[in-house]
Amino acid sequence: MKVLVIHGAGLNMRGKVQLEVFGPLTLAQYEEHIRGYAKELGIEVSFFHSNIEGEVVNRLYEAFDGDIAGCVINPGGYTMVTGPLRAAVAQMKFPVIEVHLSNPTARGTVSVFQPVCKASVYGLGIESYKHALAGLKALVKKK
């Protein structure tokens, strides 16, 4: 089972800014943890990050035509953007799970992705990714 993990706008700044909200882990450390979780679950992961919305949209459309079984997305700075990325997520033939280390709702942020994602995992720190991957595995098995 292949899963695409998308890191949205600003995720490259993790571990550098807003440490009180997101903690000290860098994006590379996120990916190290996620690889470990995926290995435990028997999932193959690939990663994509961009601060350019159109690049993320293009990567999703490439995944649509490929052999990806599901996607975990941390939209980061795109969380409140109602543009083409939200529309692309809504068009995917595979389940997409939105993930955040913190709880954006507790900070007054309302995600525009939640209505178009199969599920959301918030507020569990890096473990949010572990639960999102396990959720995707369960969803794909149901098919």
Backbone as CSV, one residue per row, in Angstrom:
resi,resn,N_x,N_y,N_z,CA_x,CA_y,CA_z,C_x,C_y,C_z
1,MET,0.845,-1.180,0.000,0.000,0.000,0.000,0.889,1.242,0.000
2,LYS,0.651,2.116,-0.967,1.437,3.341,-1.088,0.605,4.548,-0.655
3,VAL,1.212,5.374,0.185,0.547,6.559,0.709,1.407,7.783,0.416
4,LEU,0.767,8.821,-0.061,1.417,10.105,-0.281,1.201,10.975,0.951
5,VAL,2.273,11.536,1.485,2.194,12.473,2.610,2.554,13.848,2.070
6,ILE,1.605,14.769,2.175,1.809,16.126,1.678,1.982,17.076,2.849
7,HIS,3.045,17.857,2.775,3.306,18.924,3.743,3.027,20.247,3.048
8,GLY,2.082,21.001,3.568,1.677,22.252,2.944,2.570,23.426,3.271
9,ALA,2.059,24.593,2.930,2.809,25.841,3.069,3.287,26.072,4.497
10,GLY,4.557,26.406,4.594,5.140,26.753,5.882,5.688,25.596,6.687
11,LEU,5.412,24.364,6.270,5.882,23.222,7.063,7.413,23.142,7.077
12,ASN,8.066,23.735,6.091,9.527,23.777,6.086,10.075,24.646,7.221
13,MET,9.233,25.418,7.865,9.646,26.281,8.974,9.473,25.617,10.341
14,ARG,8.929,24.407,10.354,8.760,23.710,11.633,10.125,23.474,12.278
15,GLY,10.143,23.610,13.592,11.386,23.487,14.340,12.202,24.769,14.354
16,LYS,11.722,25.793,13.642,12.428,27.070,13.562,11.615,28.214,14.161
17,VAL,10.298,28.150,14.000,9.408,29.208,14.483,8.197,28.586,15.172
18,GLN,7.513,29.349,15.991,6.311,28.921,16.707,6.518,27.595,17.441
19,LEU,7.645,27.466,18.091,7.970,26.236,18.815,6.954,25.956,19.917
20,GLU,6.398,27.014,20.493,5.414,26.845,21.563,4.125,26.208,21.058
21,VAL,3.838,26.321,19.785,2.632,25.736,19.198,2.922,24.367,18.592
22,PHE,3.993,24.278,17.791,4.246,23.086,16.990,5.388,22.213,17.502
23,GLY,6.144,22.689,18.471,7.241,21.908,19.010,8.527,22.082,18.227
24,PRO,9.570,21.372,18.649,10.908,21.575,18.098,11.261,20.737,16.873
25,LEU,10.405,19.805,16.475,10.759,18.924,15.356,10.800,19.681,14.031
26,THR,11.801,19.369,13.225,11.903,19.929,11.877,11.115,19.052,10.909
27,LEU,10.939,19.528,9.700,10.233,18.745,8.686,10.955,17.422,8.428
28,ALA,12.262,17.446,8.382,13.032,16.204,8.179,12.793,15.223,9.326
29,GLN,12.683,15.736,10.541,12.398,14.860,11.681,10.973,14.329,11.626
30,TYR,10.019,15.150,11.150,8.655,14.655,10.929,8.720,13.427,10.038
31,GLU,9.423,13.586,8.911,9.468,12.505,7.931,10.139,11.256,8.487
32,GLU,11.135,11.431,9.326,11.781,10.281,9.960,10.787,9.511,10.832
33,HIS,10.010,10.237,11.622,8.982,9.595,12.460,7.917,8.918,11.599
34,ILE,7.466,9.615,10.570,6.417,9.084,9.695,6.889,7.809,9.001
35,ARG,8.123,7.796,8.539,8.677,6.573,7.926,8.631,5.411,8.914
36,GLY,8.973,5.669,10.160,8.920,4.624,11.185,7.505,4.115,11.404
37,TYR,6.545,5.042,11.503,5.148,4.636,11.674,4.687,3.805,10.484
38,ALA,5.038,4.263,9.281,4.631,3.560,8.064,5.221,2.158,8.027
39,LYS,6.471,2.026,8.405,7.120,0.714,8.412,6.407,-0.238,9.368
40,GLU,6.037,0.249,10.557,5.288,-0.566,11.533,3.974,-1.065,10.950
41,LEU,3.360,-0.240,10.101,2.044,-0.558,9.537,2.130,-1.274,8.187
42,GLY,3.332,-1.463,7.671,3.481,-2.099,6.368,3.042,-1.211,5.222
43,ILE,3.281,0.081,5.371,2.877,1.066,4.371,4.127,1.687,3.756
44,GLU,4.084,1.900,2.448,5.149,2.615,1.753,4.729,4.078,1.641
45,VAL,5.596,4.985,2.070,5.250,6.407,2.018,6.179,7.167,1.079
46,SER,5.618,8.179,0.443,6.407,9.161,-0.288,5.970,10.528,0.221
47,PHE,6.871,11.475,0.152,6.622,12.801,0.720,6.673,13.869,-0.358
48,PHE,5.875,14.907,-0.138,5.912,16.067,-1.021,5.655,17.301,-0.186
49,HIS,6.472,18.321,-0.383,6.259,19.610,0.272,6.393,20.713,-0.752
50,SER,5.532,21.703,-0.642,5.689,22.912,-1.441,4.952,24.060,-0.763
51,ASN,5.533,25.240,-0.907,4.876,26.468,-0.475,4.092,27.099,-1.619
52,ILE,4.028,26.387,-2.735,3.317,26.877,-3.915,2.101,25.976,-4.145
53,GLU,0.919,26.540,-3.992,-0.316,25.759,-4.052,-0.447,24.961,-5.344
54,GLY,-0.127,25.551,-6.472,-0.257,24.859,-7.749,0.612,23.614,-7.843
55,GLU,1.789,23.646,-7.227,2.655,22.465,-7.223,2.023,21.322,-6.433
56,VAL,1.371,21.662,-5.327,0.706,20.634,-4.522,-0.479,20.064,-5.300
57,VAL,-1.226,20.921,-5.967,-2.346,20.479,-6.800,-1.848,19.520,-7.874
58,ASN,-0.782,19.894,-8.558,-0.232,19.024,-9.607,0.212,17.685,-9.044
59,ARG,0.811,17.672,-7.866,1.261,16.404,-7.262,0.063,15.515,-6.929
60,LEU,-1.021,16.108,-6.447,-2.231,15.325,-6.171,-2.789,14.716,-7.453
61,TYR,-2.841,15.481,-8.514,-3.360,14.952,-9.780,-2.462,13.850,-10.332
62,GLU,-1.161,13.972,-10.143,-0.248,12.886,-10.524,-0.560,11.633,-9.711
63,ALA,-0.811,11.818,-8.420,-1.139,10.679,-7.550,-2.443,10.027,-7.984
64,PHE,-3.404,10.823,-8.406,-4.693,10.306,-8.866,-4.486,9.304,-9.994
65,ASP,-3.570,9.618,-10.893,-3.314,8.751,-12.049,-2.308,7.646,-11.759
66,GLY,-1.772,7.611,-10.550,-0.759,6.617,-10.195,-1.315,5.504,-9.333
67,ASP,-0.445,4.914,-8.546,-0.815,3.762,-7.722,-0.908,4.099,-6.239
68,ILE,-1.234,5.345,-5.932,-1.381,5.788,-4.547,-2.725,5.287,-4.009
69,ALA,-2.693,4.711,-2.801,-3.912,4.179,-2.175,-4.587,5.190,-1.264
70,GLY,-3.829,6.194,-0.821,-4.382,7.193,0.080,-3.392,8.316,0.289
71,CYS,-3.869,9.378,0.942,-3.042,10.559,1.160,-3.279,11.101,2.561
72,VAL,-2.187,11.514,3.191,-2.245,12.261,4.448,-1.754,13.657,4.105
73,ILE,-2.540,14.664,4.445,-2.142,16.043,4.150,-2.174,16.895,5.399
74,ASN,-1.068,17.567,5.642,-1.028,18.637,6.627,-0.987,19.911,5.798
75,PRO,-2.139,20.582,5.640,-2.186,21.717,4.743,-1.372,22.922,5.207
76,GLY,-1.010,22.960,6.490,-0.228,24.089,6.977,-0.913,25.395,6.631
77,GLY,-0.183,26.260,5.932,-0.705,27.572,5.562,-1.875,27.559,4.600
78,TYR,-2.180,26.424,4.036,-3.345,26.312,3.142,-4.627,25.968,3.902
79,THR,-4.547,25.783,5.203,-5.689,25.301,5.994,-6.950,26.123,5.781
80,MET,-6.815,27.417,5.554,-7.990,28.286,5.400,-8.169,28.788,3.970
81,VAL,-7.416,28.230,3.015,-7.470,28.688,1.622,-8.488,27.855,0.844
82,THR,-9.439,28.512,0.223,-10.516,27.796,-0.477,-10.275,27.685,-1.974
83,GLY,-9.045,27.696,-2.396,-8.727,27.677,-3.823,-8.641,26.297,-4.426
84,PRO,-7.786,26.151,-5.435,-7.713,24.913,-6.212,-7.239,23.699,-5.424
85,LEU,-6.479,23.878,-4.368,-6.020,22.720,-3.598,-7.191,22.021,-2.920
86,ARG,-8.083,22.782,-2.336,-9.271,22.178,-1.711,-10.072,21.405,-2.752
87,ALA,-10.235,21.999,-3.929,-10.982,21.340,-4.998,-10.287,20.055,-5.442
88,ALA,-8.967,20.071,-5.528,-8.225,18.872,-5.927,-8.402,17.762,-4.897
89,VAL,-8.335,18.100,-3.622,-8.533,17.089,-2.576,-9.914,16.463,-2.713
90,ALA,-10.915,17.278,-2.987,-12.289,16.778,-3.128,-12.438,15.831,-4.313
91,GLN,-11.565,15.917,-5.303,-11.668,15.098,-6.504,-10.919,13.771,-6.432
92,MET,-10.179,13.543,-5.385,-9.357,12.334,-5.328,-10.216,11.076,-5.236
93,LYS,-9.765,10.012,-5.902,-10.478,8.733,-5.884,-10.089,7.896,-4.680
94,PHE,-9.059,8.316,-3.969,-8.585,7.619,-2.771,-8.876,8.489,-1.553
95,PRO,-8.910,7.877,-0.360,-9.173,8.659,0.839,-8.022,9.603,1.174
96,VAL,-8.395,10.787,1.636,-7.436,11.786,2.091,-7.764,12.094,3.547
97,ILE,-6.745,12.051,4.389,-6.913,12.388,5.803,-6.106,13.635,6.110
98,GLU,-6.776,14.614,6.678,-6.116,15.852,7.097,-5.490,15.628,8.464
99,VAL,-4.282,16.141,8.650,-3.577,15.956,9.911,-2.933,17.271,10.353
100,HIS,-2.939,17.499,11.650,-2.249,18.647,12.250,-1.648,18.196,13.567
101,LEU,-0.451,18.659,13.864,0.176,18.332,15.137,-0.566,18.990,16.292
102,SER,-0.935,20.248,16.095,-1.664,20.992,17.118,-3.157,20.899,16.805
103,ASN,-3.953,21.605,17.576,-5.391,21.658,17.323,-5.717,23.037,16.776
104,PRO,-5.842,23.169,15.449,-6.100,24.496,14.878,-7.400,25.125,15.369
105,THR,-8.390,24.316,15.651,-9.672,24.847,16.126,-9.501,25.564,17.460
106,ALA,-8.631,25.055,18.313,-8.372,25.688,19.603,-7.743,27.074,19.431
107,ARG,-7.109,27.310,18.274,-6.502,28.614,17.985,-7.428,29.487,17.139
108,GLY,-8.669,29.039,16.925,-9.634,29.827,16.177,-9.587,29.621,14.676
109,THR,-8.858,28.603,14.220,-8.742,28.315,12.796,-9.757,27.251,12.399
110,VAL,-10.490,27.509,11.343,-11.436,26.540,10.819,-10.881,26.040,9.490
111,SER,-10.669,24.747,9.396,-10.102,24.158,8.186,-11.136,24.040,7.089
112,VAL,-10.756,24.473,5.887,-11.634,24.301,4.731,-11.493,22.902,4.143
113,PHE,-10.500,22.149,4.596,-10.269,20.804,4.070,-11.110,19.749,4.773
114,GLN,-11.456,19.994,6.013,-12.175,18.980,6.783,-13.424,18.465,6.074
115,PRO,-14.242,19.314,5.453,-15.434,18.794,4.774,-15.148,17.913,3.554
116,VAL,-13.964,18.036,2.947,-13.674,17.258,1.740,-12.711,16.100,2.006
117,CYS,-12.278,15.947,3.243,-11.404,14.831,3.617,-12.239,13.708,4.227
118,LYS,-11.733,12.504,4.127,-12.417,11.347,4.706,-12.405,11.417,6.227
119,ALA,-11.318,11.963,6.805,-11.191,12.077,8.254,-10.159,13.148,8.581
120,SER,-10.071,13.487,9.858,-9.098,14.458,10.342,-8.510,13.948,11.646
121,VAL,-7.222,14.212,11.844,-6.549,13.865,13.095,-5.800,15.115,13.548
122,TYR,-6.177,15.642,14.701,-5.622,16.897,15.210,-5.111,16.725,16.634
123,GLY,-4.088,17.512,16.958,-3.727,17.753,18.347,-2.939,16.689,19.065
124,LEU,-2.441,15.690,18.387,-1.714,14.607,19.052,-0.209,14.690,18.814
125,GLY,0.254,15.840,18.385,1.666,15.981,18.073,2.025,15.098,16.891
126,ILE,3.263,14.651,16.844,3.731,13.827,15.729,2.925,12.530,15.624
127,GLU,2.356,12.084,16.733,1.524,10.870,16.723,0.268,11.034,15.862
128,SER,-0.101,12.264,15.556,-1.242,12.484,14.659,-1.033,11.759,13.336
129,TYR,0.211,11.760,12.861,0.516,11.078,11.598,0.357,9.565,11.731
130,LYS,0.747,9.024,12.864,0.615,7.574,13.089,-0.854,7.165,13.010
131,HIS,-1.711,7.947,13.645,-3.140,7.630,13.637,-3.750,7.836,12.247
132,ALA,-3.272,8.841,11.529,-3.768,9.067,10.172,-3.388,7.910,9.252
133,LEU,-2.144,7.438,9.356,-1.710,6.301,8.533,-2.502,5.038,8.869
134,ALA,-2.701,4.791,10.160,-3.490,3.617,10.569,-4.925,3.739,10.059
135,GLY,-5.480,4.943,10.103,-6.822,5.170,9.585,-6.919,4.915,8.092
136,LEU,-5.923,5.374,7.357,-5.915,5.117,5.907,-5.852,3.620,5.617
137,LYS,-5.018,2.924,6.355,-4.888,1.474,6.145,-6.229,0.792,6.374
138,ALA,-6.938,1.205,7.423,-8.247,0.611,7.708,-9.257,0.962,6.608
139,LEU,-9.233,2.198,6.127,-10.163,2.604,5.074,-9.926,1.863,3.772
140,VAL,-8.665,1.675,3.407,-8.341,0.998,2.162,-8.710,-0.484,2.236
141,LYS,-8.531,-1.096,3.402,-8.904,-2.511,3.575,-10.403,-2.728,3.410
142,LYS,-11.219,-1.720,3.770,-12.672,-1.835,3.679,-13.153,-1.953,2.234
143,LYS,-12.381,-1.400,1.311,-12.828,-1.367,-0.096,-12.942,-2.726,-0.702
